[in-house]
Amino acid sequence: MQALWLRYLSEIRTATETISPELFEVQEIREAIGLQQGSSYSTTELLTYDKCRDSISIERTLITNSFMEGKMEGIELMIVNGFKAGASIELLSGMAQLSPDKVYEILKKHELNPE
């Protein structure tokens, strides 16, 4: 195995396109070849990959933010409708899992007088 490993270290370069089948017979060398192939991207490929990852990250952030905004709108709607139906601030606070002060703030935002 040492001879094959030394052969791998001396023969395999970044521009190597064909690899001797003998080298694939040893599990550790096969794994090293796989790792090397996976990390041998060109600068253009790496930039394209980075742009793709950035786009995915931005999209996930936008989706998460939209979800949170929609969730808050739903909570506000529940508070407003609940208050109009006669629910107490304490009940609305518990249902929405918000502080009573936050419930007051939401009601005032919707021009309802919780006093």
Secondary structure, DSSP 8 states (H G I E B T S, - for coil): -HHHHHHHHHH--TT-----GGGGGSHHHHHHHHHHHHT---HHHHHHHHHHHHHHHHHHHHHHHHHHHHHHHHHHHHHHHHHHTT--HHHHHHHHT--HHHHHHHHHHTT----
